[in-house]
Amino acid sequence: MKLNDKDINSALLDLDGWIIDGSRIKKIIPMYNWKGVMMLANAIGHIAERAWHHPDILLSFSSITVFLSTHDVGGISQKDIALAKKIDDLINWDPSKDDGSLEGNPLGSEHRYIAK
C-alpha cells in the first residue's frame, strides 16, 4: 500500500538522512574512496536481494545515492521504509559499541571509507 505524505514524513523522522525525492525516498552516502563505494554498494545489494526489494543505486567515486520506491504501488510504501532502516543499520553499525568482541576500524584515516 502506498503511504500518504503524513506517514512518509513521520517515518523519515526515524531514519538517518533520507529525504523525499518525488515519488521515492533518497539517501546520499558520502564516501572516502571507490573501494569503500564498491564494498558498501555490494552490501546494500545483498540485503536488498535478501529482502527481495531492490533500490536504484547511483555510484560515484566519493558517494552512493540510494533511491527507494515501490513500483507496483507507484510510490513509497512500508517496504521502502523498512529497507531504508536496514541500510541505515548497516551503515551506522559500530562493532566497538557492541559487546567488545569486535573492535571496529582503526582510527587512522587510511582505514576509513564511509565519510561520517
N, CA, C and O atoms as a GROMACS GRO file, in nm:
protein
  464
    1MET      N    1   0.084  -0.118   0.000
    1MET     CA    2   0.000   0.000   0.000
    1MET      C    3   0.089   0.125   0.000
    1MET      O    4   0.186   0.134   0.075
    2LYS      N    5   0.054   0.219  -0.084
    2LYS     CA    6   0.126   0.346  -0.093
    2LYS      C    7   0.100   0.428   0.033
    2LYS      O    8  -0.014   0.442   0.077
    3LEU      N    9   0.207   0.482   0.091
    3LEU     CA   10   0.194   0.564   0.211
    3LEU      C   11   0.153   0.706   0.173
    3LEU      O   12   0.188   0.755   0.066
    4ASN      N   13   0.080   0.770   0.262
    4ASN     CA   14   0.045   0.910   0.239
    4ASN      C   15   0.159   0.999   0.289
    4ASN      O   16   0.249   0.952   0.358
    5ASP      N   17   0.155   1.126   0.254
    5ASP     CA   18   0.263   1.220   0.288
    5ASP      C   19   0.288   1.226   0.438
    5ASP      O   20   0.403   1.233   0.481
    6LYS      N   21   0.183   1.225   0.517
    6LYS     CA   22   0.199   1.234   0.663
    6LYS      C   23   0.274   1.112   0.715
    6LYS      O   24   0.365   1.126   0.797
    7ASP      N   25   0.238   0.994   0.669
    7ASP     CA   26   0.306   0.871   0.714
    7ASP      C   27   0.451   0.868   0.668
    7ASP      O   28   0.539   0.822   0.741
    8ILE      N   29   0.477   0.915   0.547
    8ILE     CA   30   0.615   0.919   0.496
    8ILE      C   31   0.699   1.014   0.581
    8ILE      O   32   0.808   0.978   0.626
    9ASN      N   33   0.649   1.134   0.602
    9ASN     CA   34   0.724   1.232   0.682
    9ASN      C   35   0.749   1.184   0.823
    9ASN      O   36   0.855   1.208   0.879
   10SER      N   37   0.652   1.117   0.881
   10SER     CA   38   0.668   1.062   1.015
   10SER      C   39   0.776   0.952   1.016
   10SER      O   40   0.859   0.948   1.107
   11ALA      N   41   0.774   0.865   0.917
   11ALA     CA   42   0.873   0.757   0.908
   11ALA      C   43   1.013   0.812   0.887
   11ALA      O   44   1.110   0.757   0.940
   12LEU      N   45   1.026   0.919   0.809
   12LEU     CA   46   1.158   0.976   0.782
   12LEU      C   47   1.224   1.031   0.908
   12LEU      O   48   1.346   1.041   0.914
   13LEU      N   49   1.144   1.067   1.008
   13LEU     CA   50   1.200   1.118   1.134
   13LEU      C   51   1.284   1.011   1.203
   13LEU      O   52   1.376   1.044   1.278
   14ASP      N   53   1.253   0.884   1.180
   14ASP     CA   54   1.326   0.774   1.242
   14ASP      C   55   1.441   0.722   1.156
   14ASP      O   56   1.509   0.627   1.195
   15LEU      N   57   1.462   0.782   1.040
   15LEU     CA   58   1.570   0.739   0.952
   15LEU      C   59   1.681   0.844   0.953
   15LEU      O   60   1.662   0.956   1.000
   16ASP      N   61   1.796   0.806   0.901
   16ASP     CA   62   1.915   0.890   0.908
   16ASP      C   63   1.947   0.949   0.771
   16ASP      O   64   2.014   0.886   0.689
   17GLY      N   65   1.899   1.072   0.746
   17GLY     CA   66   1.938   1.143   0.626
   17GLY      C   67   1.859   1.111   0.501
   17GLY      O   68   1.899   1.151   0.392
   18TRP      N   69   1.749   1.039   0.512
   18TRP     CA   70   1.664   1.010   0.396
   18TRP      C   71   1.571   1.128   0.372
   18TRP      O   72   1.521   1.189   0.467
   19ILE      N   73   1.549   1.160   0.245
   19ILE     CA   74   1.459   1.269   0.208
   19ILE      C   75   1.363   1.220   0.099
   19ILE      O   76   1.387   1.120   0.032
   20ILE      N   77   1.254   1.293   0.084
   20ILE     CA   78   1.160   1.264  -0.024
   20ILE      C   79   1.216   1.324  -0.153
   20ILE      O   80   1.261   1.438  -0.155
   21ASP      N   81   1.211   1.244  -0.258
   21ASP     CA   82   1.258   1.287  -0.390
   21ASP      C   83   1.151   1.245  -0.491
   21ASP      O   84   1.160   1.138  -0.551
   22GLY      N   85   1.050   1.329  -0.507
   22GLY     CA   86   0.938   1.294  -0.593
   22GLY      C   87   0.856   1.181  -0.534
   22GLY      O   88   0.802   1.194  -0.424
   23SER      N   89   0.847   1.070  -0.607
   23SER     CA   90   0.769   0.955  -0.560
   23SER      C   91   0.857   0.847  -0.499
   23SER      O   92   0.822   0.729  -0.499
   24ARG      N   93   0.974   0.889  -0.446
   24ARG     CA   94   1.067   0.794  -0.385
   24ARG      C   95   1.139   0.862  -0.270
   24ARG      O   96   1.129   0.984  -0.253
   25ILE      N   97   1.210   0.783  -0.191
   25ILE     CA   98   1.296   0.841  -0.090
   25ILE      C   99   1.441   0.821  -0.134
   25ILE      O  100   1.473   0.728  -0.207
   26LYS      N  101   1.526   0.911  -0.086
   26LYS     CA  102   1.665   0.913  -0.133
   26LYS      C  103   1.759   0.939  -0.016
   26LYS      O  104   1.728   1.014   0.076
   27LYS      N  105   1.876   0.873  -0.023
   27LYS     CA  106   1.983   0.899   0.073
   27LYS      C  107   2.114   0.909  -0.004
   27LYS      O  108   2.144   0.823  -0.087
   28ILE      N  109   2.191   1.013   0.024
   28ILE     CA  110   2.325   1.027  -0.032
   28ILE      C  111   2.423   0.991   0.079
   28ILE      O  112   2.420   1.049   0.187
   29ILE      N  113   2.509   0.895   0.050
   29ILE     CA  114   2.606   0.846   0.148
   29ILE      C  115   2.745   0.892   0.104
   29ILE      O  116   2.797   0.839   0.006
   30PRO      N  117   2.806   0.988   0.174
   30PRO     CA  118   2.940   1.031   0.137
   30PRO      C  119   3.042   0.922   0.170
   30PRO      O  120   3.035   0.857   0.274
   31MET      N  121   3.137   0.904   0.080
   31MET     CA  122   3.239   0.801   0.096
   31MET      C  123   3.376   0.863   0.076
   31MET      O  124   3.388   0.973   0.020
   32TYR      N  125   3.481   0.793   0.123
   32TYR     CA  126   3.617   0.843   0.107
   32TYR      C  127   3.683   0.798  -0.022
   32TYR      O  128   3.772   0.865  -0.073
   33ASN      N  129   3.639   0.684  -0.076
   33ASN     CA  130   3.710   0.632  -0.193
   33ASN      C  131   3.625   0.528  -0.267
   33ASN      O  132   3.522   0.483  -0.217
   34TRP      N  133   3.671   0.493  -0.385
   34TRP     CA  134   3.600   0.398  -0.471
   34TRP      C  135   3.591   0.260  -0.407
   34TRP      O  136   3.488   0.193  -0.418
   35LYS      N  137   3.697   0.216  -0.339
   35LYS     CA  138   3.696   0.085  -0.273
   35LYS      C  139   3.580   0.077  -0.173
   35LYS      O  140   3.508  -0.022  -0.169
   36GLY      N  141   3.563   0.182  -0.095
   36GLY     CA  142   3.454   0.186   0.001
   36GLY      C  143   3.318   0.190  -0.068
   36GLY      O  144   3.223   0.125  -0.022
   37VAL      N  145   3.308   0.265  -0.177
   37VAL     CA  146   3.184   0.271  -0.254
   37VAL      C  147   3.143   0.131  -0.298
   37VAL      O  148   3.028   0.091  -0.281
   38MET      N  149   3.237   0.057  -0.352
   38MET     CA  150   3.206  -0.077  -0.402
   38MET      C  151   3.171  -0.173  -0.288
   38MET      O  152   3.079  -0.253  -0.301
   39MET      N  153   3.243  -0.165  -0.176
   39MET     CA  154   3.213  -0.253  -0.062
   39MET      C  155   3.071  -0.228  -0.011
   39MET      O  156   2.995  -0.322   0.010
   40LEU      N  157   3.036  -0.101   0.009
   40LEU     CA  158   2.904  -0.069   0.063
   40LEU      C  159   2.794  -0.098  -0.038
   40LEU      O  160   2.688  -0.147  -0.001
   41ALA      N  161   2.818  -0.068  -0.165
   41ALA     CA  162   2.716  -0.095  -0.268
   41ALA      C  163   2.685  -0.244  -0.273
   41ALA      O  164   2.569  -0.283  -0.285
   42ASN      N  165   2.787  -0.328  -0.263
   42ASN     CA  166   2.763  -0.472  -0.263
   42ASN      C  167   2.690  -0.518  -0.138
   42ASN      O  168   2.606  -0.608  -0.146
   43ALA      N  169   2.720  -0.458  -0.025
   43ALA     CA  170   2.649  -0.494   0.098
   43ALA      C  171   2.502  -0.453   0.090
   43ALA      O  172   2.414  -0.528   0.132
   44ILE      N  173   2.475  -0.334   0.036
   44ILE     CA  174   2.337  -0.291   0.016
   44ILE      C  175   2.267  -0.385  -0.081
   44ILE      O  176   2.151  -0.422  -0.061
   45GLY      N  177   2.337  -0.423  -0.187
   45GLY     CA  178   2.281  -0.518  -0.283
   45GLY      C  179   2.244  -0.650  -0.217
   45GLY      O  180   2.141  -0.710  -0.250
   46HIS      N  181   2.328  -0.696  -0.125
   46HIS     CA  182   2.300  -0.822  -0.055
   46HIS      C  183   2.172  -0.812   0.028
   46HIS      O  184   2.085  -0.899   0.018
   47ILE      N  185   2.160  -0.707   0.109
   47ILE     CA  186   2.039  -0.700   0.193
   47ILE      C  187   1.914  -0.674   0.108
   47ILE      O  188   1.805  -0.720   0.143
   48ALA      N  189   1.930  -0.601  -0.002
   48ALA     CA  190   1.815  -0.579  -0.091
   48ALA      C  191   1.769  -0.709  -0.155
   48ALA      O  192   1.649  -0.734  -0.168
   49GLU      N  193   1.864  -0.792  -0.196
   49GLU     CA  194   1.829  -0.920  -0.256
   49GLU      C  195   1.762  -1.011  -0.153
   49GLU      O  196   1.664  -1.078  -0.184
   50ARG      N  197   1.814  -1.014  -0.032
   50ARG     CA  198   1.752  -1.094   0.075
   50ARG      C  199   1.610  -1.045   0.104
   50ARG      O  200   1.522  -1.126   0.132
   51ALA      N  201   1.590  -0.914   0.098
   51ALA     CA  202   1.457  -0.857   0.123
   51ALA      C  203   1.365  -0.870   0.002
   51ALA      O  204   1.244  -0.855   0.014
   52TRP      N  205   1.422  -0.897  -0.113
   52TRP     CA  206   1.352  -0.901  -0.241
   52TRP      C  207   1.281  -0.768  -0.267
   52TRP      O  208   1.165  -0.763  -0.310
   53HIS      N  209   1.354  -0.661  -0.240
   53HIS     CA  210   1.307  -0.525  -0.266
   53HIS      C  211   1.430  -0.447  -0.311
   53HIS      O  212   1.520  -0.423  -0.231
   54HIS      N  213   1.434  -0.407  -0.436
   54HIS     CA  214   1.557  -0.360  -0.498
   54HIS      C  215   1.557  -0.210  -0.522
   54HIS      O  216   1.471  -0.158  -0.592
   55PRO      N  217   1.656  -0.140  -0.464
   55PRO     CA  218   1.667   0.004  -0.484
   55PRO      C  219   1.736   0.035  -0.616
   55PRO      O  220   1.796  -0.052  -0.679
   56ASP      N  221   1.725   0.160  -0.658
   56ASP     CA  222   1.812   0.213  -0.762
   56ASP      C  223   1.932   0.271  -0.688
   56ASP      O  224   1.915   0.343  -0.590
   57ILE      N  225   2.051   0.241  -0.735
   57ILE     CA  226   2.173   0.286  -0.669
   57ILE      C  227   2.262   0.356  -0.772
   57ILE      O  228   2.291   0.302  -0.878
   58LEU      N  229   2.303   0.477  -0.739
   58LEU     CA  230   2.392   0.555  -0.823
   58LEU      C  231   2.527   0.562  -0.752
   58LEU      O  232   2.536   0.605  -0.637
   59LEU      N  233   2.632   0.517  -0.822
   59LEU     CA  234   2.766   0.515  -0.763
   59LEU      C  235   2.853   0.622  -0.826
   59LEU      O  236   2.850   0.642  -0.947
   60SER      N  237   2.930   0.692  -0.743
   60SER     CA  238   3.035   0.781  -0.793
   60SER      C  239   3.160   0.753  -0.712
   60SER      O  240   3.157   0.669  -0.621
   61PHE      N  241   3.269   0.818  -0.742
   61PHE     CA  242   3.393   0.791  -0.671
   61PHE      C  243   3.381   0.816  -0.521
   61PHE      O  244   3.440   0.745  -0.441
   62SER      N  245   3.303   0.917  -0.484
   62SER     CA  246   3.300   0.956  -0.343
   62SER      C  247   3.161   0.959  -0.281
   62SER      O  248   3.140   1.025  -0.179
   63SER      N  249   3.065   0.889  -0.342
   63SER     CA  250   2.932   0.881  -0.280
   63SER      C  251   2.850   0.769  -0.342
   63SER      O  252   2.876   0.722  -0.453
   64ILE      N  253   2.750   0.729  -0.266
   64ILE     CA  254   2.648   0.636  -0.312
   64ILE      C  255   2.515   0.706  -0.290
   64ILE      O  256   2.490   0.761  -0.183
   65THR      N  257   2.430   0.705  -0.391
   65THR     CA  258   2.295   0.758  -0.375
   65THR      C  259   2.199   0.641  -0.391
   65THR      O  260   2.202   0.570  -0.492
   66VAL      N  261   2.114   0.623  -0.291
   66VAL     CA  262   2.018   0.513  -0.292
   66VAL      C  263   1.878   0.573  -0.306
   66VAL      O  264   1.841   0.666  -0.233
   67PHE      N  265   1.802   0.520  -0.400
   67PHE     CA  266   1.664   0.562  -0.423
   67PHE      C  267   1.573   0.443  -0.395
   67PHE      O  268   1.598   0.333  -0.445
   68LEU      N  269   1.469   0.463  -0.317
   68LEU     CA  270   1.374   0.357  -0.286
   68LEU      C  271   1.233   0.401  -0.322
   68LEU      O  272   1.189   0.510  -0.286
   69SER      N  273   1.163   0.315  -0.393
   69SER     CA  274   1.020   0.330  -0.419
   69SER      C  275   0.965   0.192  -0.449
   69SER      O  276   1.040   0.099  -0.481
   70THR      N  277   0.836   0.180  -0.439
   70THR     CA  278   0.770   0.053  -0.468
   70THR      C  279   0.693   0.070  -0.598
   70THR      O  280   0.588   0.134  -0.601
   71HIS      N  281   0.747   0.014  -0.704
   71HIS     CA  282   0.692   0.037  -0.837
   71HIS      C  283   0.548  -0.009  -0.852
   71HIS      O  284   0.468   0.057  -0.918
   72ASP      N  285   0.513  -0.123  -0.790
   72ASP     CA  286   0.378  -0.174  -0.809
   72ASP      C  287   0.270  -0.094  -0.735
   72ASP      O  288   0.152  -0.115  -0.759
   73VAL      N  289   0.309  -0.001  -0.645
   73VAL     CA  290   0.210   0.088  -0.584
   73VAL      C  291   0.226   0.232  -0.635
   73VAL      O  292   0.146   0.319  -0.602
   74GLY      N  293   0.330   0.256  -0.714
   74GLY     CA  294   0.350   0.388  -0.771
   74GLY      C  295   0.398   0.493  -0.673
   74GLY      O  296   0.364   0.610  -0.687
   75GLY      N  297   0.476   0.452  -0.575
   75GLY     CA  298   0.526   0.549  -0.478
   75GLY      C  299   0.598   0.480  -0.364
   75GLY      O  300   0.658   0.374  -0.381
   76ILE      N  301   0.592   0.543  -0.249
   76ILE     CA  302   0.665   0.497  -0.130
   76ILE      C  303   0.574   0.411  -0.045
   76ILE      O  304   0.461   0.449  -0.012
   77SER      N  305   0.624   0.293  -0.010
   77SER     CA  306   0.547   0.201   0.075
   77SER      C  307   0.628   0.167   0.200
   77SER      O  308   0.742   0.212   0.216
   78GLN      N  309   0.568   0.088   0.286
   78GLN     CA  310   0.636   0.044   0.407
   78GLN      C  311   0.759  -0.039   0.373
   78GLN      O  312   0.854  -0.043   0.451
   79LYS      N  313   0.760  -0.105   0.258
   79LYS     CA  314   0.878  -0.180   0.214
   79LYS      C  315   0.999  -0.087   0.202
   79LYS      O  316   1.110  -0.124   0.240
   80ASP      N  317   0.977   0.032   0.149
   80ASP     CA  318   1.086   0.127   0.132
   80ASP      C  319   1.139   0.177   0.266
   80ASP      O  320   1.260   0.190   0.285
   81ILE      N  321   1.048   0.203   0.358
   81ILE     CA  322   1.089   0.248   0.491
   81ILE      C  323   1.168   0.138   0.562
   81ILE      O  324   1.271   0.166   0.624
   82ALA      N  325   1.120   0.014   0.552
   82ALA     CA  326   1.188  -0.098   0.618
   82ALA      C  327   1.327  -0.121   0.560
   82ALA      O  328   1.422  -0.144   0.635
   83LEU      N  329   1.340  -0.114   0.428
   83LEU     CA  330   1.472  -0.134   0.367
   83LEU      C  331   1.564  -0.015   0.397
   83LEU      O  332   1.684  -0.035   0.418
   84ALA      N  333   1.511   0.106   0.400
   84ALA     CA  334   1.592   0.222   0.438
   84ALA      C  335   1.648   0.204   0.579
   84ALA      O  336   1.764   0.236   0.604
   85LYS      N  337   1.566   0.153   0.670
   85LYS     CA  338   1.612   0.128   0.807
   85LYS      C  339   1.724   0.024   0.810
   85LYS      O  340   1.822   0.041   0.882
   86LYS      N  341   1.711  -0.082   0.732
   86LYS     CA  342   1.816  -0.185   0.725
   86LYS      C  343   1.945  -0.126   0.668
   86LYS      O  344   2.054  -0.159   0.715
   87ILE      N  345   1.933  -0.040   0.568
   87ILE     CA  346   2.051   0.024   0.511
   87ILE      C  347   2.116   0.115   0.615
   87ILE      O  348   2.238   0.116   0.629
   88ASP      N  349   2.036   0.192   0.688
   88ASP     CA  350   2.090   0.275   0.796
   88ASP      C  351   2.161   0.190   0.901
   88ASP      O  352   2.270   0.225   0.946
   89ASP      N  353   2.099   0.079   0.939
   89ASP     CA  354   2.161  -0.009   1.039
   89ASP      C  355   2.296  -0.058   0.991
   89ASP      O  356   2.392  -0.064   1.068
   90LEU      N  357   2.304  -0.094   0.864
   90LEU     CA  358   2.429  -0.141   0.804
   90LEU      C  359   2.535  -0.031   0.809
   90LEU      O  360   2.648  -0.055   0.852
   91ILE      N  361   2.500   0.088   0.765
   91ILE     CA  362   2.596   0.199   0.760
   91ILE      C  363   2.640   0.242   0.899
   91ILE      O  364   2.758   0.270   0.921
   92ASN      N  365   2.548   0.247   0.991
   92ASN     CA  366   2.575   0.303   1.124
   92ASN      C  367   2.629   0.202   1.225
   92ASN      O  368   2.662   0.240   1.337
   93TRP      N  369   2.637   0.075   1.187
   93TRP     CA  370   2.684  -0.025   1.282
   93TRP      C  371   2.827   0.006   1.326
   93TRP      O  372   2.916   0.026   1.243
   94ASP      N  373   2.848   0.010   1.454
   94ASP     CA  374   2.981   0.030   1.512
   94ASP      C  375   3.009  -0.087   1.604
   94ASP      O  376   2.962  -0.089   1.718
   95PRO      N  377   3.088  -0.185   1.556
   95PRO     CA  378   3.112  -0.304   1.637
   95PRO      C  379   3.178  -0.272   1.771
   95PRO      O  380   3.161  -0.349   1.866
   96SER      N  381   3.251  -0.163   1.782
   96SER     CA  382   3.316  -0.130   1.908
   96SER      C  383   3.215  -0.096   2.018
   96SER      O  384   3.250  -0.094   2.136
   97LYS      N  385   3.090  -0.070   1.978
   97LYS     CA  386   2.986  -0.038   2.077
   97LYS      C  387   2.903  -0.160   2.115
   97LYS      O  388   2.809  -0.150   2.195
   98ASP      N  389   2.936  -0.275   2.058
   98ASP     CA  390   2.867  -0.399   2.093
   98ASP      C  391   2.933  -0.456   2.219
   98ASP      O  392   2.971  -0.380   2.308
   99ASP      N  393   2.946  -0.585   2.228
   99ASP     CA  394   2.998  -0.649   2.349
   99ASP      C  395   3.150  -0.646   2.362
   99ASP      O  396   3.204  -0.700   2.459
  100GLY      N  397   3.220  -0.584   2.268
  100GLY     CA  398   3.365  -0.573   2.277
  100GLY      C  399   3.441  -0.683   2.205
  100GLY      O  400   3.564  -0.678   2.200
  101SER      N  401   3.372  -0.781   2.150
  101SER     CA  402   3.438  -0.889   2.078
  101SER      C  403   3.504  -0.838   1.950
  101SER      O  404   3.611  -0.887   1.912
  102LEU      N  405   3.441  -0.742   1.885
  102LEU     CA  406   3.494  -0.685   1.761
  102LEU      C  407   3.533  -0.540   1.789
  102LEU      O  408   3.456  -0.466   1.849
  103GLU      N  409   3.651  -0.502   1.746
  103GLU     CA  410   3.699  -0.368   1.780
  103GLU      C  411   3.659  -0.259   1.681
  103GLU      O  412   3.659  -0.141   1.717
  104GLY      N  413   3.625  -0.296   1.559
  104GLY     CA  414   3.590  -0.195   1.459
  104GLY      C  415   3.714  -0.142   1.389
  104GLY      O  416   3.827  -0.181   1.420
  105ASN      N  417   3.691  -0.051   1.294
  105ASN     CA  418   3.802   0.005   1.216
  105ASN      C  419   3.901   0.078   1.304
  105ASN      O  420   3.862   0.145   1.400
  106PRO      N  421   4.032   0.066   1.274
  106PRO     CA  422   4.130   0.152   1.341
  106PRO      C  423   4.099   0.298   1.311
  106PRO      O  424   4.029   0.329   1.214
  107LEU      N  425   4.149   0.387   1.392
  107LEU     CA  426   4.115   0.528   1.379
  107LEU      C  427   4.187   0.600   1.267
  107LEU      O  428   4.146   0.710   1.229
  108GLY      N  429   4.292   0.543   1.212
  108GLY     CA  430   4.368   0.609   1.107
  108GLY      C  431   4.286   0.637   0.982
  108GLY      O  432   4.199   0.558   0.946
  109SER      N  433   4.315   0.749   0.917
  109SER     CA  434   4.238   0.790   0.800
  109SER      C  435   4.250   0.689   0.686
  109SER      O  436   4.160   0.680   0.603
  110GLU      N  437   4.358   0.613   0.680
  110GLU     CA  438   4.374   0.515   0.573
  110GLU      C  439   4.276   0.398   0.584
  110GLU      O  440   4.260   0.320   0.489
  111HIS      N  441   4.210   0.386   0.699
  111HIS     CA  442   4.115   0.278   0.720
  111HIS      C  443   3.970   0.322   0.704
  111HIS      O  444   3.880   0.238   0.705
  112ARG      N  445   3.946   0.450   0.689
  112ARG     CA  446   3.810   0.500   0.676
  112ARG      C  447   3.758   0.482   0.534
  112ARG      O  448   3.835   0.493   0.438
  113TYR      N  449   3.630   0.455   0.521
  113TYR     CA  450   3.569   0.452   0.388
  113TYR      C  451   3.433   0.518   0.385
  113TYR      O  452   3.395   0.572   0.281
  114ILE      N  453   3.357   0.518   0.493
  114ILE     CA  454   3.232   0.592   0.498
  114ILE      C  455   3.262   0.728   0.562
  114ILE      O  456   3.313   0.734   0.674
  115ALA      N  457   3.232   0.835   0.493
  115ALA     CA  458   3.261   0.969   0.542
  115ALA      C  459   3.149   1.016   0.633
  115ALA      O  460   3.048   1.070   0.587
  116LYS      N  461   3.166   0.994   0.762
  116LYS     CA  462   3.064   1.034   0.860
  116LYS      C  463   3.126   1.123   0.964
  116LYS      O  464   3.058   1.167   1.056
   0.00000   0.00000   0.00000
